[in-house]
């Protein structure tokens, strides 16, 4: 059970740069959104609206076989809100979150009202991820931030804060340690792993099109998890050089995008979403590879294409630091260079084993979620 609110929230993707930076062809790169809107848990509303918490996109975690009930309250001033989730089972007449055809009633929510949605993490879908999008105003609201995800983990798992070790199974967090209950049939060989959700958005409609002169810079709202690294042109104008730009921006605190941390050798699973996208993107992670599919012998990739409303499951081969478990900082990015320049990049920090900045993944005396397994299951 989750109680979620849709709220108005003015966003600033990087506090160290202007909200709008002039680029080319009379356009601007936007790193802020005064019309922003976000999903948050009810107990986060006061912190977010009071400026005590900068939100990431809503990320809920459930397990295969869970029934998921979400009460959505619309606390926005004007717009209707809804909640549509892919890759989960639901009754289309009740919990699709979209008003379609002859389905009865209104599945969106007026300001000041609430509605319950029910989903099921069906075993046929397995361990997966569901993109959440609003359809109360599908043209504007997802662009303004009304999107999120539901991550589906192994049966019986609990979810832990990587830094504190606190149980966050019913919390909203883009990152979590997944602690697997190996006493459940089917889980015997599964390992604990680090789990991260990255949601990319863009709205540039000129890049790559056949209009002269060609656009060379990105315009419009562009970021990852409502954040962006310092754009490279801005960094070059403020003392960085091309050859050391990733290092320079990092040292000056210009990387506002999510910092992914894991110990060398830790199993790492990244969920990459096209939350709201005008263009095709290319997720890349330096120094690492992942399989394109689950079957044995599937091709390995260090970059892979994705687009709007799509999902990539990035299960790192050999874990953090690759097969040789090499500590260090690695860049993840939208590998289309203009988007990297615009700030769609961040850092995977592979820490030495035993580093105390985060909890050990396989700590002793880890509790598990109780699950009832009958002979018929």
C-alpha positions, 0 to 999 in steps of 0.5 A: 500500500502506497499513498502518493500525491501529485503536486506542483513543484518548481524545479532547478536541475543544477543550482550552479548554472542559469535556468536557461542557457542560450545555444544556437538557432535562437533557442535555449537549453532549459535547466529549470522548470517553473511549471514542474509537477512531481509524484511524491509519497504523502509523507514527503509533501511537506519536505518537498514543498518546504524546500527540505527535500529535492525529489527524484522521480517517484520510485516504488519497489515491490516483489513478484507476486505482490498486489499493489494498491496506490491511493493517488491524491491530486494536490496540484492547483489546476491539472487533473492527475492520473497514474498509468503503469506499464508491465503490471497487471490491472483491471482496465475498467478501474486502474488503467489510469487512462480514459479510453473508449467505453470504459466507465467513469473517469480514471483521472483525479480532479484537484483536491480529490483522490482515487485508488489504483490496484496493480498486480506484479504478475509472475508471468512478467517476472522481475521487471520495471514499470514506467509510471506516467500521468494521463490526466494531461498526457501532453504537458504533465509528463513533460513537466515531471509527472512520471516515475517507476515501480521496480519489481524484485525477487519474491520476498526481498526487502529493500535497504538504504545503501548508506544507512541500512534502514529498511526502505521497502515502502519508501520512495527511493531511486536507489536501494540494496536488494536483500534476497530471501534465499529460503524461498524456492527459486531464489536459492542461487540469487545474490543481493544486488545494488539497484538504481533507477535513472529516468532521462527526459528531453524535448529537442525536436531539431537535433538530427533533422534535415533542416539547414543550418543543422542544430549542433546544440540541445534546446529545451528541458533536458536532464536525468532524474530532474537533474543535470550536470553542468553543461560543457560549454558553461564549464569551458567558459568557467575554467575547465578544459576539454581534456579534463572536463569530466574531472573538472566539473566533478571537482567543482561540484557541477555533477548534480545528476545521481551519484551511483555508488557500489563496492568493487564486485557488487552485483549492480542492476540499473533501470534506465527509462525514457521518461519523456523524450522527443529523441532517441537516446543512447545509454552508455557506461564506461568500463562496463558491459551488460547482456542485451537479453537473458539467454546464454550467449546474448550480445554484450553492450556498453551502450544501447539505444532507447526512446520515449516510454522505453526501458533498459535493464542494465545488469552489469557483467562482473558487477561494479568495476567489471569482471576485474572489479576495478575501483574508480569513477566511471561516466554514465551518459546519453552517449549522443554527444550533444546530450552529454554536452547538455548535462545528461551524464553522471558518475558510477563510483566504484569504491574499494571493498570495505569502504564505509561510505555505503553498507556492505552488500552481504551484511550479517543477520539481514532480515527478510520479508516473510512470504507464505509459500504453499505446495500449490504455488 
